[in-house]
Amino acid sequence: MSIISMILVVIVAFLAGIEGVVDEFQFHQPLVACTLIGLVTGNLEAGIVLGGSLQMIALGWANIGAAVAPDAALASVASAIILVLGGQGVKGVSTAIAVAIPLAVAGLFLTMVVRTLSVACVHRMDAEAEKANFKGIELWHIIAICLQGLRIAIPAACLLAIPTETVQNFLQSMPAWLTDGMSIGGGMVVAVGYAMVINMIATKEVWPFFAIGFCLAAISDLTLIALGAIALAIAFIYINLSENGGNGNGGGNVGDPLDDILNDY
C-alpha cells in the first residue's frame, strides 16, 4: 500500500470517528467507511461487499439509554484495513466480518476513554463561557470532536504500520476449520443483526410484507432492481389502500387498511 493510500485511509478513519458522534454525513456507517477505504486503496468491490455485510449487522446496533452500542466506526475501518492488507479481495470478506465483531466490542473501551477525557473539555468550555469567550468555547468544542476522530485514526494507523506480508502470512496460516467457522459465524451474525432490526419494527400489520419479501428473495431470477421495483409497487398499493380503506358500511376505520377492507365485507 502506498503512502498516499495510507494517509487517505487515516483521513477516512478520522472522519469516521468524528461522525460516530456528530452523525451528520454518516462516514461512520460501515457501508460508507468500508467503501471509501476500498476506493482509496484500489479494492472498491471488496470494500462495498464488506461494508454492505457489516451494515446489515450494524442496523441492529443502537444506543438505548445508558447502554452504548458496539463501535461501528472502529469495526468498519479496522476490518476494511485487514481485508486490504490480507490481499484476498472479496474472498476475505467473511474473515474480515468475523474479526470486526470483537473489534466493535473493544471499541467500547476507547469510547469510554475519550468520553472521560471530554469531561475536561466541557469544564474548559464552562470556564470560557464565564469569560464570554466564544472563540475559546469553539476551540475546546473542536478539540473534543477531534478526540473522537483520533479514537479511530490512531488504531487505523497502528494497523497500517503492520507489514502486509505479516498480515497475509497470518491469514494464510489459519487452519481451514477456523476460516470455515468464521465464515459460517459471520453469515449467522448478519442474520442476527437483521433479525434484531425486524424485532424492533415488526408489527402484525407488516409481517405479511416480510413474508412476501422472504419468498421473493428466494427467486434467483429476480435482481435487486426487480425486488426494489416490486417493493415500491407494494408500498404504493399500501398507501392507496390506506387512503381509501374503511369507507364502506362496515365496522369503521381501525387504522390498518387490510383490517378496514375486511371489515367492510
N, C-alpha and C positions, 0 to 999 in steps of 0.2 A: 504494500500500500504506500502511495506517495505521501510526501509531507503535506502537500496541499489537501489531499483527501483526508488525512488525519486532522488537519486544522478545521476543515469543514464539518467533520464528524463531531469534534468537540463543540463547535458552534451550535450544531443541531442539538447536542446533548444539553448545552447551556440553556437554549430556548425551551427545550422540553421541561427542564427543571423549573424554569420561571412559570411556564404555562400550567404546571401542576398546581400552582396557587392562583395565578391570575385567571386562568381558564377562559381566555378570550379568543385566541387563534387556534386552540386545540393542538398545539405542537406536541403535547404530552400523550395524545391518543396513539395507541400502537400503530394503527393504520397510517397515520401521518408520520410519526417518528421513524418507523422502520422503512417506509417508502423513501423518505428523504435520505436516510443513511444508505439505502440501496442505490439511490440515484447518484450521490456524490462519490460512491466507491465503485460504480460500474456494475452493480449487482441489482438492478432495478426489479427484475422479475422475482428474484428470491426475496427481496425486501417487501414487495407487495404481498406475496404469498404469506410470509411470516407475519406481516402486520395485520392482514385480514384474519388469520387464525387467532392471533393474540387478541384482536379486537372482540371476537366472539366471547373470549374469556373475560375481558375487562368490562364488558357490558353488565356483568353481574357484580362489579365492584363499586360500592358507593359508601361515602361517609355518612353514617347514621348516628346522630347524637355524639357521644364521646368515642364511639367505635370508628377507628380510622381504617380505611380500605387499604389493601396492598398497593405498593407504589408501581403504578402502571408505567410511569416515565422511565424509571430505572430498569424495569423488566424489559421494556421495548428497546431501549438503547443498548443495554448490555447484551441481550440475546442477538440483536442485529449485528453487533460488532463480532461476537463469537461466530456467527454464521458466516460473515465475510472473511474472517481470519481462517476459519476452517476450510474454506475453498470448496465446499461440497455443493454449493448452489442450492437449488430447490430441494435436493435430496437431504440436505442437512436441516431442513425446517423443523422436522419432528424433534430432533435432538435439541435444537435451539429453544423450542417451546417448553420442553421438559426442564431445561436449565432456567428459563425465565420465571417459573413459578417460585422456586426458593429465593431467587433474586428479588422478586417483588415483595416477599415477606421480609427479607433482610433490609429492604429499603425503608421499612417502617422505623428501624433504629436510626437511620440517617435523618429521617423526617423529624423524629423526636429531638435529635441533637440540634438541628437547625432551628426548630421552633423554640427550643430553650435559649439559644443564642439570640433569637429575635426579640426575646423579652427585654434584653438590654437595649436594643434599638428602640423599642417602644418607650422606655424610660427616657432615653435621649431625646426622642421626639416630644415628649411631655415637657422636658426642660426647655427645648427650643420654642415650644408653644407659649410658655410663660413669658418668654422674651419677645413674642410676636415675630419671631424669625421664621418666615415661611420657607425661605430657601434652605434653612437648616432642617426643617421638617421634611422637605422634599429629598434632601440629601440622604437622611437616615432611612427614609422610605425606600429609596433606590438601593441603598446598601442591604437592607433586609431582603429585598427582592433578588438581588444578585447572589445572596447566600443560598437561596433556593436553587438558582441556576448552577452554582458551584457544587451543590449536593449531587448533581448528576454528571456535571462536566469532569470533576476530579476522578470518580471511578471510571468514567469512559476513557480518560487519558491514561489511567493505570492499565486498563485492558489493552489499549493500543500500544503500550510500551512492551507488551509481551511479544516476542518474535513470532512471526507467522508459522514458522516451522514447528515451534513448540506446541502451538495450538493444534496444528494439523496432526502431528505425531500423537498427541494426547487423544484426539478424536479417533484416529485410526487404531490406536491400541485398545480401545474399548471393546470388550467381547461382544459377540453377536446377541447373546441373551440380554445384555444390558441395553444395547441400542434398540433391539426389538421391543423390550419392555418399556423403554422411554417413549418410543413411537406410539405404542398402544396407550400408554398413560397420557400422552399429550392429546391423543384423539378423545379420550374419555374426559379430560379436563375441559376441552372445548364444549363437549356436550353438556357437562355440568354447568359451565358458565351460562350457556344459553338457557338451560333449564331454570337457573336462578332468575333470569330475566322473565321467562314465562310465568314463573311462580308469583312475581311481583305484579304483572299486568293482566294475568288471566282472570276472566270472569265468565259466568255462564253464557253471556252473550257472544264472547269472542272465541270460545272453544271450538265451535264448528269451523271457524276460519282457520284455526291451527290445524285441524284435521284435513281440511281441503288442501292447505299448503303442503302438509306432510305427504299426502298422496301424489300431488302434482310433482313434487321434487323427486319422487321415486321414478318418474318417467324420464328415461335418459335422453330421449329425443328433444326434450324441452330445454332451451338455453336459458341463461339468466335473464336475457332480454324478454323472452317469451313469458317467463314466470313473472317478471315485473309488469308486463302488459296485462296479464291475467289478474294480478293483484290490484292494479289500477282500475280495471274494469269492475271488479268486485266492490272496490271502495266506492265507485260512482253509483253502483246499484244500491249499495247500503245507504248512501246519502240520500238517494232518491226515495227509498223506502222510508227513511227517517222523516222526510218532509211530507210524504203522502199517506203514511200508515196511520191507522186508528181513526180514520174519518168516516167510518161506516156506522152502522147501528148496533155495534157490538158493545163490549164491556168498557170501551173508552181507551184512551191513550195511557199506557203504563210506562212509557219511556223507552221501550225496546221495540223496534219496528217489526221484528218477527212475531213477538207476542201480540202486538196490535193487530197484525193481519190475521193471525189465528183466532183472535177474539172476535173478529168481525164476521166469522163464519160459524 
